[in-house]
């Protein structure tokens, strides 16, 4: 299925969850947040949240900042 | 709380802060007594219900290297450090965070780059998820060239985040009225700029900062515009409870040394504030008595 991840089109396996996405896009990060269509997906729901075609996803991690 | 002016002979006191305490309190006005009481209690800085011994908050934006960041954090003595959330890059896994975790500082996520209340609220929610803290430095920018806050969006976002249980530290202009509105909205701290972010122009309107300090009961943290140590000292002398700075340290030629300078400036400014400066005079007032002056 086709989704948008961090502004770019991405192809993911049908039935992929937010947890799958995080494992794929943010390996090694232990402080990650995910927004799905603008709304935060709590970490506790990652494994149970299946993605649907056309989802707009943001996978975010800490960085230096003022 | 015990009367700070009451003589206390119960224990010997060491350190210059306490030398001659009884003499010093002679003739203190009622206004100064609470300040002295705080000084004697070690002058802790209470923010959002947490107590800090350092009054210097450090931003991490603009650090030239992780080594420089680590040295600066250490030299600054800071206990609260701002960080941001951005789209993940696999290559950068954890690096800045490892430094900050090692330093044992508390993290303060910001909403830098947000232009609307809606964006800022969503970013704060994401930050809460990522960092496991409901503290947020709320920043809603209204102008690209100056990065000045958008007052309307800022207040909207503050109200919503407070309602959602966030501890909101609001980056704002030096407008005392807006500061009071933010405090009334339930912000844990009001953080006026001295001048635009990263400009190093110092505190352009010290009078407004002092008025804002008077206008609110929550901590006031001078945030943005600090260029050098004297700016940080001035902020504290004006009555600010703390200073938040990033570029002044991270973009200095020697960030570690500047971090130390800022630490000492904040401490010096705080002490000067508590000590009570002399009034400004138009003309001189002799410090040496004319009494007993010989006729020569």
Interface residues (C-beta under 8 A of the other chain):
Chain A: X6 X7 X25 X26 X27 X28 X29 X30 X31 X32 X33 X34 X35 X38 X39 X40 X42 X43 X58 X59 X60 X61 X62 X63 X64 X65 X66
Chain B: X59 X60 X61 X62 X63 X69 X82 X83 X84 X85 X86 X87 X88 X89 X90 X92 X93 X94 X96 X97 X107 X109 X110 X112 X122 X125 X126 X127 X128 X129 X130 X131 X132 X139 X197 X198 X224 X246 X247
